[in-house]
């Protein structure tokens, strides 16, 4: 009898864990949407990172860079 009770407890535990995991999957799937109902779009792009060492002050480099490519958003 004790063995049957343990198997029953194990079966209930497995069912409870399955329900909890299903709930997490449902919330994760539907919770990622914006309030308007449209899922967010994911855009990926390649970028090259360039580092340049200089003895000039930061403001001078920033002003020169912004003059050539446009203002940096802060």
The first five atom37 places (N, CA, C, CB, O) and aatype in JSON, in Angstrom:
{
  "aatype": [20, 20, 20, 20, 20, 20, 20, 20, 20, 20, 20, 20, 20, 20, 20, 20, 20, 20, 20, 20, 20, 20, 20, 20, 20, 20, 20, 20, 20, 20, 20, 20, 20, 20, 20, 20, 20, 20, 20, 20, 20, 20, 20, 20, 20, 20, 20, 20, 20, 20, 20, 20, 20, 20, 20, 20, 20, 20, 20, 20, 20, 20, 20, 20, 20, 20, 20, 20, 20, 20, 20, 20, 20, 20],
  "atom_mask": [
    [1, 1, 1, 1, 1],
    [1, 1, 1, 1, 1],
    [1, 1, 1, 1, 1],
    [1, 1, 1, 1, 1],
    [1, 1, 1, 1, 1],
    [1, 1, 1, 1, 1],
    [1, 1, 1, 1, 1],
    [1, 1, 1, 1, 1],
    [1, 1, 1, 1, 1],
    [1, 1, 1, 1, 1],
    [1, 1, 1, 1, 1],
    [1, 1, 1, 1, 1],
    [1, 1, 1, 1, 1],
    [1, 1, 1, 1, 1],
    [1, 1, 1, 1, 1],
    [1, 1, 1, 1, 1],
    [1, 1, 1, 1, 1],
    [1, 1, 1, 1, 1],
    [1, 1, 1, 1, 1],
    [1, 1, 1, 1, 1],
    [1, 1, 1, 1, 1],
    [1, 1, 1, 1, 1],
    [1, 1, 1, 1, 1],
    [1, 1, 1, 1, 1],
    [1, 1, 1, 1, 1],
    [1, 1, 1, 1, 1],
    [1, 1, 1, 1, 1],
    [1, 1, 1, 1, 1],
    [1, 1, 1, 1, 1],
    [1, 1, 1, 1, 1],
    [1, 1, 1, 1, 1],
    [1, 1, 1, 1, 1],
    [1, 1, 1, 1, 1],
    [1, 1, 1, 1, 1],
    [1, 1, 1, 1, 1],
    [1, 1, 1, 1, 1],
    [1, 1, 1, 1, 1],
    [1, 1, 1, 1, 1],
    [1, 1, 1, 1, 1],
    [1, 1, 1, 1, 1],
    [1, 1, 1, 1, 1],
    [1, 1, 1, 1, 1],
    [1, 1, 1, 1, 1],
    [1, 1, 1, 1, 1],
    [1, 1, 1, 1, 1],
    [1, 1, 1, 1, 1],
    [1, 1, 1, 1, 1],
    [1, 1, 1, 1, 1],
    [1, 1, 1, 1, 1],
    [1, 1, 1, 1, 1],
    [1, 1, 1, 1, 1],
    [1, 1, 1, 1, 1],
    [1, 1, 1, 1, 1],
    [1, 1, 1, 1, 1],
    [1, 1, 1, 1, 1],
    [1, 1, 1, 1, 1],
    [1, 1, 1, 1, 1],
    [1, 1, 1, 1, 1],
    [1, 1, 1, 1, 1],
    [1, 1, 1, 1, 1],
    [1, 1, 1, 1, 1],
    [1, 1, 1, 1, 1],
    [1, 1, 1, 1, 1],
    [1, 1, 1, 1, 1],
    [1, 1, 1, 1, 1],
    [1, 1, 1, 1, 1],
    [1, 1, 1, 1, 1],
    [1, 1, 1, 1, 1],
    [1, 1, 1, 1, 1],
    [1, 1, 1, 1, 1],
    [1, 1, 1, 1, 1],
    [1, 1, 1, 1, 1],
    [1, 1, 1, 1, 1],
    [1, 1, 1, 1, 1]
  ],
  "atom_positions": [
    [[0.81, -1.2, 0.0], [0.0, 0.0, 0.0], [0.85, 1.26, 0.0], [-0.92, 0.0, 1.18], [0.51, 2.24, -0.66]],
    [[1.93, 1.24, 0.73], [2.79, 2.42, 0.8], [3.4, 2.71, -0.57], [3.9, 2.23, 1.86], [3.58, 3.87, -0.95]],
    [[3.71, 1.64, -1.3], [4.3, 1.82, -2.63], [3.27, 2.44, -3.58], [4.81, 0.46, -3.2], [3.61, 3.33, -4.36]],
    [[2.03, 1.98, -3.52], [0.98, 2.52, -4.38], [0.76, 4.01, -4.07], [-0.34, 1.73, -4.19], [0.56, 4.8, -4.99]],
    [[0.81, 4.39, -2.81], [0.65, 5.78, -2.42], [1.78, 6.64, -2.95], [0.58, 5.9, -0.91], [1.57, 7.78, -3.37]],
    [[2.98, 6.09, -2.94], [4.13, 6.84, -3.46], [4.03, 7.03, -4.97], [5.44, 6.13, -3.11], [4.36, 8.09, -5.5]],
    [[3.57, 5.99, -5.67], [3.4, 6.1, -7.13], [2.34, 7.14, -7.47], [3.03, 4.73, -7.74], [2.48, 7.9, -8.42]],
    [[1.27, 7.16, -6.67], [0.22, 8.14, -6.88], [0.77, 9.55, -6.66], [-0.96, 7.87, -5.92], [0.5, 10.45, -7.46]],
    [[1.53, 9.74, -5.6], [2.14, 11.04, -5.31], [3.08, 11.45, -6.44], [2.9, 10.99, -3.97], [3.1, 12.62, -6.85]],
    [[3.87, 10.51, -6.94], [4.79, 10.79, -8.05], [4.0, 11.18, -9.31], [5.68, 9.56, -8.34], [4.38, 12.12, -10.01]],
    [[2.92, 10.47, -9.59], [2.11, 10.78, -10.77], [1.49, 12.17, -10.65], [1.0, 9.73, -10.96], [1.49, 12.92, -11.62]],
    [[0.98, 12.52, -9.48], [0.41, 13.86, -9.28], [1.48, 14.94, -9.4], [-0.27, 13.94, -7.91], [1.23, 16.0, -9.96]],
    [[2.66, 14.66, -8.88], [3.76, 15.63, -8.96], [4.15, 15.86, -10.42], [4.98, 15.14, -8.15], [4.37, 17.01, -10.83]],
    [[4.25, 14.79, -11.19], [4.61, 14.92, -12.61], [3.53, 15.69, -13.37], [4.81, 13.52, -13.25], [3.85, 16.52, -14.21]],
    [[2.26, 15.42, -13.08], [1.19, 16.15, -13.74], [1.23, 17.64, -13.37], [-0.18, 15.56, -13.37], [1.02, 18.49, -14.23]],
    [[1.49, 17.95, -12.11], [1.56, 19.33, -11.67], [2.72, 20.07, -12.33], [1.69, 19.4, -10.14], [2.57, 21.21, -12.75]],
    [[3.86, 19.41, -12.42], [5.01, 20.02, -13.09], [4.71, 20.23, -14.57], [6.27, 19.13, -12.92], [5.08, 21.27, -15.12]],
    [[4.05, 19.29, -15.22], [3.67, 19.44, -16.62], [2.74, 20.61, -16.83], [3.02, 18.17, -17.13], [2.89, 21.36, -17.8]],
    [[1.78, 20.77, -15.95], [0.85, 21.9, -16.07], [1.59, 23.21, -15.86], [-0.3, 21.77, -15.04], [1.35, 24.19, -16.58]],
    [[2.5, 23.24, -14.89], [3.27, 24.47, -14.64], [4.14, 24.82, -15.84], [4.15, 24.31, -13.37], [4.21, 25.98, -16.23]],
    [[4.8, 23.83, -16.43], [5.63, 24.09, -17.61], [4.79, 24.56, -18.8], [6.42, 22.83, -18.0], [5.19, 25.45, -19.54]],
    [[3.63, 23.96, -18.97], [2.75, 24.39, -20.06], [2.32, 25.84, -19.85], [1.51, 23.47, -20.15], [2.25, 26.61, -20.8]],
    [[2.04, 26.22, -18.6], [1.68, 27.6, -18.3], [2.81, 28.56, -18.62], [1.29, 27.73, -16.86], [2.57, 29.64, -19.15]],
    [[4.03, 28.17, -18.28], [5.19, 29.01, -18.58], [5.35, 29.17, -20.08], [6.47, 28.42, -17.96], [5.63, 30.27, -20.56]],
    [[5.17, 28.11, -20.83], [5.29, 28.2, -22.29], [4.21, 29.08, -22.89], [5.23, 26.81, -22.9], [4.49, 29.86, -23.81]],
    [[3.0, 28.97, -22.4], [1.9, 29.79, -22.93], [2.14, 31.26, -22.61], [0.55, 29.32, -22.36], [1.98, 32.11, -23.49]],
    [[2.51, 31.57, -21.38], [2.75, 32.96, -21.0], [3.95, 33.51, -21.76], [2.98, 33.08, -19.47], [3.93, 34.65, -22.2]],
    [[4.99, 32.72, -21.92], [6.16, 33.15, -22.67], [5.85, 33.41, -24.12], [7.26, 32.13, -22.55], [6.4, 34.33, -24.72]],
    [[4.99, 32.62, -24.7], [4.65, 32.77, -26.11], [3.75, 33.97, -26.36], [3.98, 31.51, -26.63], [3.98, 34.74, -27.29]],
    [[2.73, 34.13, -25.53], [1.77, 35.21, -25.74], [2.17, 36.48, -25.0], [0.39, 34.76, -25.3], [1.7, 37.56, -25.36]],
    [[3.0, 36.38, -23.99], [3.4, 37.54, -23.22], [4.4, 38.42, -23.95], [3.98, 37.11, -21.92], [4.62, 39.56, -23.53]],
    [[5.0, 37.94, -25.02], [5.98, 38.71, -25.76], [5.37, 39.68, -26.76], [6.89, 37.8, -26.47], [6.11, 40.33, -27.5]],
    [[4.07, 39.8, -26.79], [3.42, 40.68, -27.75], [3.16, 42.05, -27.14], [2.11, 40.07, -28.23], [2.95, 42.18, -25.93]],
    [[3.17, 43.06, -27.98], [2.85, 44.41, -27.53], [1.36, 44.54, -27.3], [3.33, 45.45, -28.56], [0.59, 43.72, -27.8]],
    [[0.93, 45.56, -26.54], [-0.5, 45.72, -26.26], [-1.37, 45.81, -27.51], [-0.71, 46.95, -25.43], [-2.54, 45.44, -27.47]],
    [[-0.81, 46.29, -28.63], [-1.58, 46.39, -29.87], [-1.85, 45.04, -30.5], [-0.87, 47.26, -30.84], [-2.65, 44.95, -31.44]],
    [[-1.19, 43.99, -30.03], [-1.41, 42.66, -30.56], [-0.4, 42.25, -31.61], [-2.77, 42.58, -31.13], [-0.38, 41.09, -32.01]],
    [[0.45, 43.16, -32.07], [1.45, 42.82, -33.07], [2.75, 42.41, -32.39], [1.69, 44.01, -34.03], [3.24, 43.13, -31.53]],
    [[3.31, 41.27, -32.77], [4.59, 40.9, -32.18], [5.69, 41.85, -32.67], [4.95, 39.43, -32.53], [5.58, 42.44, -33.74]],
    [[6.73, 41.98, -31.86], [7.84, 42.87, -32.23], [8.64, 42.26, -33.37], [8.76, 43.14, -31.01], [8.83, 41.04, -33.42]],
    [[9.09, 43.09, -34.27], [9.94, 42.63, -35.36], [11.38, 42.61, -34.9], [9.77, 43.52, -36.61], [11.81, 43.46, -34.12]],
    [[12.14, 41.65, -35.39], [13.54, 41.5, -35.02], [14.38, 41.76, -36.26], [13.82, 40.09, -34.42], [14.27, 41.03, -37.24]],
    [[15.21, 42.77, -36.21], [16.07, 43.11, -37.34], [17.52, 42.89, -36.92], [15.85, 44.57, -37.8], [17.95, 43.37, -35.88]],
    [[18.25, 42.17, -37.73], [19.66, 41.91, -37.44], [20.51, 42.51, -38.55], [19.93, 40.37, -37.31], [20.11, 42.54, -39.71]],
    [[21.69, 43.0, -38.17], [22.6, 43.57, -39.15], [24.03, 43.36, -38.69], [22.31, 45.07, -39.38], [24.29, 43.15, -37.5]],
    [[24.93, 43.41, -39.64], [26.35, 43.25, -39.34], [26.95, 44.63, -39.08], [27.1, 42.54, -40.52], [26.53, 45.62, -39.69]],
    [[27.91, 44.7, -38.19], [28.57, 45.97, -37.9], [30.07, 45.72, -37.7], [27.95, 46.65, -36.63], [30.47, 44.71, -37.12]],
    [[30.86, 46.64, -38.18], [32.3, 46.6, -37.93], [32.61, 47.63, -36.86], [33.12, 46.87, -39.23], [32.26, 48.8, -37.0]],
    [[33.27, 47.2, -35.8], [33.65, 48.1, -34.73], [35.07, 48.59, -34.99], [33.55, 47.41, -33.32], [35.99, 47.79, -35.21]],
    [[35.25, 49.89, -34.97], [36.55, 50.48, -35.25], [36.99, 51.29, -34.03], [36.51, 51.38, -36.54], [36.2, 52.06, -33.49]],
    [[38.23, 51.1, -33.61], [38.78, 51.87, -32.51], [39.95, 52.68, -33.03], [39.22, 50.95, -31.33], [40.82, 52.17, -33.74]],
    [[39.96, 53.95, -32.67], [41.04, 54.83, -33.1], [41.59, 55.53, -31.86], [40.54, 55.88, -34.16], [40.85, 56.14, -31.1]],
    [[42.89, 55.43, -31.66], [43.55, 56.11, -30.54], [43.97, 57.5, -31.01], [44.78, 55.29, -30.01], [44.49, 57.67, -32.11]],
    [[43.73, 58.51, -30.15], [44.08, 59.88, -30.5], [44.48, 60.64, -29.24], [42.9, 60.58, -31.21], [44.08, 60.3, -28.13]],
    [[45.28, 61.66, -29.44], [45.68, 62.52, -28.32], [44.78, 63.74, -28.21], [47.14, 62.95, -28.48], [44.96, 64.56, -27.3]],
    [[43.83, 63.88, -29.11], [42.94, 65.03, -29.11], [41.9, 64.88, -28.0], [42.24, 65.19, -30.48], [41.58, 63.76, -27.6]],
    [[41.38, 66.0, -27.48], [40.33, 65.93, -26.47], [39.05, 65.33, -27.03], [40.04, 67.32, -25.89], [38.78, 65.41, -28.23]],
    [[38.26, 64.73, -26.15], [37.03, 64.05, -26.56], [36.1, 65.0, -27.32], [36.31, 63.49, -25.33], [35.58, 64.63, -28.37]],
    [[35.87, 66.2, -26.8], [34.95, 67.14, -27.43], [35.38, 67.49, -28.85], [34.86, 68.42, -26.6], [34.54, 67.61, -29.75]],
    [[36.67, 67.64, -29.06], [37.18, 67.96, -30.41], [36.92, 66.81, -31.38], [38.7, 68.29, -30.37], [36.49, 67.03, -32.51]],
    [[37.18, 65.59, -30.94], [36.94, 64.41, -31.78], [35.45, 64.26, -32.06], [37.5, 63.13, -31.1], [35.06, 63.98, -33.19]],
    [[34.62, 64.43, -31.03], [33.17, 64.3, -31.2], [32.63, 65.35, -32.17], [32.46, 64.43, -29.85], [31.84, 65.02, -33.06]],
    [[33.06, 66.58, -32.01], [32.61, 67.65, -32.91], [33.03, 67.38, -34.35], [33.15, 69.0, -32.46], [32.25, 67.61, -35.27]],
    [[34.23, 66.92, -34.54], [34.72, 66.62, -35.88], [33.93, 65.45, -36.5], [36.23, 66.28, -35.84], [33.56, 65.48, -37.67]],
    [[33.68, 64.43, -35.68], [32.92, 63.26, -36.16], [31.49, 63.66, -36.52], [32.91, 62.15, -35.08], [30.99, 63.28, -37.58]],
    [[30.84, 64.43, -35.64], [29.47, 64.86, -35.92], [29.39, 65.75, -37.16], [28.91, 65.61, -34.72], [28.4, 65.7, -37.89]],
    [[30.4, 66.55, -37.39], [30.41, 67.41, -38.58], [30.47, 66.57, -39.84], [31.59, 68.39, -38.53], [29.93, 66.98, -40.87]],
    [[31.1, 65.41, -39.79], [31.24, 64.6, -41.0], [30.09, 63.61, -41.2], [32.55, 63.86, -40.95], [29.79, 63.27, -42.35]],
    [[29.44, 63.13, -40.13], [28.39, 62.13, -40.28], [27.04, 62.54, -39.74], [28.81, 60.88, -39.63], [26.06, 61.83, -39.96]],
    [[26.95, 63.63, -39.04], [25.69, 64.04, -38.42], [25.78, 63.95, -36.91], [24.52, 63.18, -38.93], [26.71, 63.34, -36.39]],
    [[24.83, 64.54, -36.22], [24.89, 64.62, -34.76], [24.63, 63.27, -34.11], [23.89, 65.63, -34.25], [23.81, 62.49, -34.59]],
    [[25.34, 63.0, -33.02], [25.17, 61.78, -32.24], [24.03, 62.02, -31.25], [26.49, 61.39, -31.5], [24.0, 63.03, -30.56]],
    [[23.1, 61.08, -31.18], [21.99, 61.2, -30.22], [22.49, 60.83, -28.85], [20.79, 60.3, -30.63], [23.21, 59.84, -28.69]],
    [[22.1, 61.61, -27.87], [22.53, 61.32, -26.5], [21.35, 61.09, -25.62], [23.37, 62.46, -25.94], [21.51, 60.83, -24.42]]
  ]
}
